[in-house]
Amino acid sequence: MNNLCGQDATILRNYRGAKILLIEDNPDHQRLIRSVLQSCMPGVELLTAATVEEALSYLNECMNVRPPLPRLILLDMYLPGREEGYALLQQVKEPTSPFRLIPLTLLSQSGNPDDIQTAYQLGANSYIVKPVDYLQWLAYFESLQQYWLQTVTLPHT
């Protein structure tokens, strides 16, 4: 039997004060992602950080000053290099991290199987090869919304 009340409660809880943290050093990609997100998830606040330091500063500030933490982190793998992206991923997902329960999607231009394998080994919840045009980004964010904000039950962060 389909439990619509339970599904509606999950959607409401996931959207309430929902924030997505985008960690992306390319201003053009930030603008594109912001535009697409506003089109398909107007009630979600997009927060951006261009560096590892900005991202960690924001997350730590959430812990100390202004909760709640973001519902989802979108992390560009190249910040500007792969090593910086992997280091941040590892730091966020380490077992003692207060941020480890936040779902994290790694975004990358790379479809290299070694990059994908490493990302999952370091704790990424998903890995997306960046779309090449607006319509592909739109389809990606519609799927993201359906799964992360309407289907799964996210932990309280």
N, C-alpha and C positions, 0 to 999 in steps of 0.2 A: 504494500500500500504506500502511496506517495505521501510523504509528510510535508505538505506545503507550509504549514505553520512553522515547522522546524527550519525549512529552507528559508522562509522569509526572515526568521529570527537571525539566521546566520548571515544573510545578506545585510540586514540592518546593522548587526554588530560589526561586520567587516567594513562597512562604509562609514560608520559613525566616526567623524573626525579623521577619516582616512588620509594618510599622507604617503606619498611614494618618494623615496630619496633616489635621485638620479645622480650618479657619480660619473661625469663625462667631461673630458677636457676640451672637446671640440665644440665651440660656440654654435656652429651651424647645426650640429647634431642635437644640441640642447634645444635650440629653437624649434627644430622639426619635431622632436619628441614632445615638447610642450604643446605645440599646435595639435598634434594628433591626440594627445591625452585629453586636451580640452574638448575636442570633438566627441570623443566616445566616453569620457568619464568626467563630465563637468563638475561633479561634486567632490572630486579627489584633488587634494592640494599636491602639486609637484614642487619638491624642494630640490635644489641643485647644488652640487659641489663640483669644482673643477680639479681638485687635487685630493690626494690621500689625506693630507693634513686638514683640509676643510671638512671632509667627510667625517673624520674621527672627531674633530672639534664639535660638529653638529650633533653627532650621536652622543658624545659625552655630555653635551649641554642638555640634551633630552633627559638624560639620567639625573642630572642635578637640578635643572631649572624648569624646563617646560615639557613635561611629558604630554602626550604619549609618543612613543617611538614610532617610526614609520611602519606601515603595514607590509611594505615591500621595498627591497633595495634593488635597483638596476645599476649594475657596475660595468663600465666599459673596461675591457681587459687591458687596453693600452693607455696608461696614464703617465707619461707618454709611452713608456715601454711595458712589455708584458710582465716583467718582474715586479713593477709597482702594483699592477692590478692583482697579481697572484698574492703578493705580500698582504695587501689589504683584505682580500678574500680570506686568507689564512687567519689573519688577526680577528676578523669579524666572526669567523666560524670556529675558532678554537674552543675547546670544551669549557673553559672558565670565562669566556666572553659573555657579558650581559646582553650582547646583541645576537648571539648564536641562533636564537629561535626565529629571528626575522627571516622570512623567505628571501633568498638572494638569487637573482637571475644575472648571469654573466652575458654581456653583449660584446660581440667581437666581429671584426671583419674576417677573421680566420675560421675556416672550416677544417683546419688541420686536425686529424684524429688525435695526435699527441696533445694538442692544446685542450681539446674537449676532455680527454681522459684526465689530464692534470687538474682541470677546473673541478671536475666531479670528485677527484681524490682529495682536493682541498676543501670540499664542503659545499660547492655550488648546488643549489636546488634545481637549477635548470641552466641551459646554455643555448643562446640564440645567436645564429649568424645574422648580423645586421641586414635588414632588408635594403634594397637598392632604390626604392621609390616610395612616394607618399602612400599609394594604395596598399603596398605590401606592409608598410608600417601600421596603417590603419587596421588591416586584417590582424596583424600581430597584437595590437592593443585591444582589439575586440576579444580575441582569444584570452589574453591576459586577464581582462576584466571578468570574463565568464568563469575562468578557472580560479584565480586567486581571490576574487572579491564576491563571487556568487556561488561557487561550488564548495570549496574547502572551508573548513572551520579553522580559522587562524588562532594561534595562542594569544592570550592577553599579554601585551608587551608594555 
